[in-house]
Amino acid sequence: MTDKIFVPPAPIRPIDKPASGQSQVSKTQGKSFKDILADEIGKGLKFSAHAKARLEARNIKLTESQLNRIYSGVDKAASKGARESLVLVDNLALVVSIKNRTVITAVDDKNIKENVFTNIDSAVVM
């Protein structure tokens, strides 16, 4: 004979209510879905100190469109199993660690000629 053991479910507890006059949505009020999504996407890609220095020294300013294409390129490379990729966007070349989602270096069109990119296993043209 088998004895059955009954374990009552854990008690249901109410969620914490926001302070009076404040709703949980108020943190994001004023921001559009597009802005919130862009903030979240931006968290997914980092720039190394070296890459930041190269961008600044070469006076490279990335547009929102370019950043979105870089994110897309990194996602595509990741889906193919890449580890280190050369991502080409417009006249800009970025070496990106796909695993760490970190831009390692950046080269503009004036400095790209006669360069050799090493330690990459893939290239993405966006």
C-alpha positions as CSV (number, residue, x, y, z in Angstrom):
1,M,0.0,0.0,0.0
2,T,1.3,3.5,-0.8
3,D,0.6,6.4,1.4
4,K,-0.1,9.6,-0.5
5,I,1.3,12.9,0.9
6,F,-0.6,16.1,0.3
7,V,1.5,19.3,0.2
8,P,-0.6,22.4,0.1
9,P,0.4,25.0,-2.5
10,A,2.3,28.0,-1.3
11,P,0.1,30.9,-0.3
12,I,-0.7,33.5,-2.9
13,R,0.7,36.9,-1.9
14,P,-0.3,40.2,-3.4
15,I,2.2,42.1,-5.5
16,D,3.6,45.3,-4.1
17,K,1.4,48.2,-5.0
18,P,3.0,51.4,-6.3
19,A,3.1,54.5,-4.0
20,S,-0.1,56.4,-4.0
21,G,-0.7,58.5,-7.2
22,Q,2.0,56.6,-9.1
23,S,1.4,53.8,-11.5
24,Q,3.8,51.1,-12.6
25,V,3.7,52.4,-16.1
26,S,4.9,55.9,-15.1
27,K,8.5,55.0,-15.4
28,T,8.2,54.6,-19.2
29,Q,5.5,57.3,-19.7
30,G,6.7,59.8,-22.3
31,K,8.9,57.3,-24.1
32,S,7.7,55.6,-27.2
33,F,8.0,51.9,-27.8
34,K,10.7,52.7,-30.4
35,D,12.7,54.6,-27.8
36,I,12.5,51.9,-25.2
37,L,13.4,49.2,-27.8
38,A,16.4,51.2,-29.0
39,D,17.6,51.6,-25.4
40,E,17.3,47.8,-24.9
41,I,19.0,47.0,-28.2
42,G,21.8,49.4,-27.3
43,K,22.6,47.4,-24.3
44,G,23.4,44.5,-26.4
45,L,26.6,45.9,-28.0
46,K,29.6,47.3,-26.3
47,F,32.5,49.3,-27.6
48,S,36.0,48.5,-26.2
49,A,38.2,51.4,-25.1
50,H,40.3,50.8,-28.2
51,A,37.3,51.0,-30.5
52,K,36.1,54.2,-28.7
53,A,39.6,55.8,-29.1
54,R,39.6,54.8,-32.9
55,L,36.1,56.3,-33.4
56,E,37.1,59.5,-31.7
57,A,40.5,59.8,-33.3
58,R,39.1,59.3,-36.8
59,N,36.1,61.5,-36.1
60,I,33.6,58.7,-36.9
61,K,30.1,59.4,-35.8
62,L,27.7,56.4,-36.1
63,T,24.2,57.2,-37.1
64,E,21.2,55.4,-35.7
65,S,20.8,53.6,-39.1
66,Q,24.4,52.4,-39.0
67,L,24.1,51.2,-35.4
68,N,20.9,49.3,-36.3
69,R,22.7,47.6,-39.2
70,I,25.7,46.8,-37.0
71,Y,23.3,45.2,-34.4
72,S,21.7,43.2,-37.2
73,G,25.0,42.1,-38.6
74,V,26.2,40.9,-35.2
75,D,22.9,39.0,-34.7
76,K,23.4,37.4,-38.2
77,A,27.0,36.4,-37.4
78,A,25.9,35.0,-34.0
79,S,23.2,32.9,-35.7
80,K,25.8,31.4,-38.0
81,G,28.2,30.5,-35.1
82,A,30.8,33.2,-35.8
83,R,33.2,34.2,-33.0
84,E,35.1,37.2,-34.4
85,S,33.6,39.0,-37.4
86,L,34.5,41.9,-39.7
87,V,31.3,43.9,-40.0
88,L,31.2,46.3,-43.0
89,V,28.7,49.1,-42.9
90,D,28.9,51.9,-45.5
91,N,32.6,52.9,-45.6
92,L,33.3,51.6,-42.1
93,A,34.9,48.3,-41.0
94,L,34.4,47.0,-37.5
95,V,36.0,44.0,-35.9
96,V,33.5,42.6,-33.5
97,S,33.8,39.8,-30.8
98,I,30.4,38.1,-31.4
99,K,30.5,36.1,-28.2
100,N,31.1,39.2,-26.1
101,R,29.1,41.5,-28.4
102,T,31.9,44.0,-28.2
103,V,33.3,46.1,-31.0
104,I,37.1,45.7,-30.8
105,T,38.2,48.2,-33.4
106,A,36.9,50.5,-36.1
107,V,38.5,51.6,-39.4
108,D,37.1,54.3,-41.7
109,D,37.3,54.4,-45.5
110,K,40.5,56.6,-45.5
111,N,42.4,54.0,-43.4
112,I,40.9,50.8,-44.7
113,K,43.1,50.4,-47.8
114,E,46.0,48.1,-47.6
115,N,44.9,46.8,-44.2
116,V,44.9,43.2,-43.2
117,F,42.3,42.0,-40.8
118,T,43.4,39.0,-38.8
119,N,41.8,36.8,-36.2
120,I,38.4,36.9,-37.8
121,D,36.4,33.9,-38.9
122,S,33.6,35.7,-40.8
123,A,32.7,38.9,-42.6
124,V,29.3,40.5,-42.7
125,V,28.4,43.2,-45.3
126,M,25.5,45.4,-44.2
